Amino acid sequence: MKLGPAAALMKRRLTTVTPYETVLTAADRMVQANLGALLVVDNDRLVGILSERDILQRVVARRRDPESTTVSMVLTPNPVAVTEDTPLEECIQIIRTRGFRHLPVINGYRHPLGVIYSRDLLQHILNLIEDSFHQEGNLADILGPQKNKDMA
């Protein structure tokens, strides 16, 4: 089952922050946009990602002041990113093996184009499985042989 390219699932509406803004500003932006992470962009290029977890572990737990701490001090620099034509199967591998919840999509100049969220990817896969189930009628045939019998 082919899942298509990253462009088919990425969210194109970007909410970004610069490395020079405060963590408080970034957190406010996350809350307003209901997002778990922001792409950090400098001169239209992706330079990092700032997640809720980054804020919790690198600011809150260390009792740093979010009003005086800049994003550059706590971001995850140079995040792994994919291009629009990266197969979703490859995106799944990256998200699964690296434990990511947000995967930036960029062009050849590292300009951000969108984000793939692990939740959206899971929902897409579940929809495909459900559609196949309704067409084929047998979930065991769709899922294939179980590799690990202990999963039951």
C-alpha positions in Angstrom: 0.0 0.0 0.0 1.6 3.3 -1.2 0.9 6.2 1.1 2.0 9.0 -1.2 4.5 11.9 -0.7 4.9 14.1 2.3 3.2 16.9 0.5 -0.1 15.0 0.6 -0.3 15.1 4.4 1.8 18.1 5.6 0.1 21.1 7.1 1.0 24.1 5.1 -0.2 26.7 7.5 3.0 27.5 9.4 3.3 29.2 12.7 7.0 30.1 13.3 9.2 31.9 15.7 12.7 33.5 15.3 15.6 32.5 17.5 15.7 36.0 18.9 12.2 36.0 20.4 11.5 35.0 24.0 10.3 31.7 25.1 7.2 33.4 26.5 6.4 34.8 23.1 6.8 31.4 21.5 4.7 29.7 24.2 1.9 32.3 23.6 2.1 31.6 19.9 1.8 27.9 20.5 -1.2 28.3 22.7 -3.0 30.7 20.3 -2.4 28.3 17.4 -3.0 25.1 19.5 0.3 23.6 18.4 2.8 21.4 20.2 5.8 22.9 18.4 7.0 25.8 16.3 9.5 25.9 13.5 12.3 28.3 14.3 13.1 30.3 11.2 15.9 32.8 10.6 16.1 34.6 7.2 13.4 32.3 5.9 15.5 29.2 6.7 14.7 26.5 9.1 17.3 26.6 11.9 15.5 24.7 14.7 12.3 23.5 16.3 10.9 24.4 19.6 8.5 22.0 21.2 6.4 21.9 24.4 8.9 19.3 25.7 11.8 21.7 25.0 10.1 24.4 27.1 9.2 22.0 29.9 12.7 20.4 30.1 15.0 23.4 29.3 13.0 26.3 30.8 10.4 25.3 33.3 12.4 22.4 35.0 15.5 24.5 35.2 13.6 27.5 36.5 14.6 29.8 33.7 12.6 33.0 33.2 10.6 32.6 29.9 10.5 36.4 29.5 14.3 36.7 29.4 15.2 33.3 27.8 15.4 33.5 24.0 14.3 30.7 21.8 17.9 30.3 20.6 19.0 29.2 24.1 16.6 26.2 24.3 15.6 25.2 20.7 16.5 21.9 19.1 18.9 23.0 16.4 19.0 21.8 12.8 16.1 19.4 13.0 15.8 16.4 10.7 13.5 17.5 7.9 12.1 16.0 4.7 11.1 17.4 1.3 7.6 17.5 -0.2 8.3 14.4 -2.4 9.7 12.3 0.5 7.6 9.2 0.6 5.3 9.0 3.6 6.8 5.5 4.3 10.1 7.2 4.9 8.5 9.9 7.1 7.0 7.1 9.2 10.4 5.5 9.7 11.9 8.8 10.8 9.1 9.6 13.2 9.1 6.1 14.6 12.8 5.5 15.0 13.6 9.0 16.3 10.6 9.4 18.4 9.5 12.7 16.7 6.0 14.1 16.9 6.7 16.9 14.4 8.6 16.5 11.2 9.4 19.7 9.2 9.0 19.7 5.4 11.5 22.0 3.6 12.7 22.8 0.1 16.3 22.6 -1.1 17.1 26.0 0.5 15.8 24.8 3.9 12.8 27.1 3.5 10.0 25.6 5.6 7.0 24.5 3.6 5.0 22.6 6.2 5.0 20.1 9.0 3.9 16.5 9.3 2.4 15.7 12.7 2.6 12.2 13.9 -1.0 12.3 15.0 -2.1 13.2 11.4 0.1 10.4 10.0 -1.4 7.9 12.4 -4.9 9.0 11.5 -4.1 8.8 7.7 -2.9 5.2 8.2 -5.9 4.2 10.2 -8.2 5.7 7.6 -6.4 3.7 4.9 -6.7 0.5 7.0 -10.4 1.1 7.6 -11.1 1.8 3.9 -9.2 -1.4 3.0 -11.2 -3.3 5.6 -14.5 -2.1 4.1 -13.4 -3.0 0.6 -11.7 -6.3 1.4 -13.6 -7.4 4.5 -10.8 -9.3 6.3 -8.6 -7.3 8.6 -6.1 -10.1 9.0 -5.5 -10.0 5.2 -5.0 -6.3 5.2 -2.6 -6.2 8.2 -0.7 -9.3 7.0 1.0 -11.9 9.1 1.7 -11.0 12.7 5.4 -10.7 13.4 5.0 -10.8 17.2 2.4 -13.1 18.6 2.8 -11.5 22.0 1.0 -8.4 20.8 -2.4 -10.0 21.1 
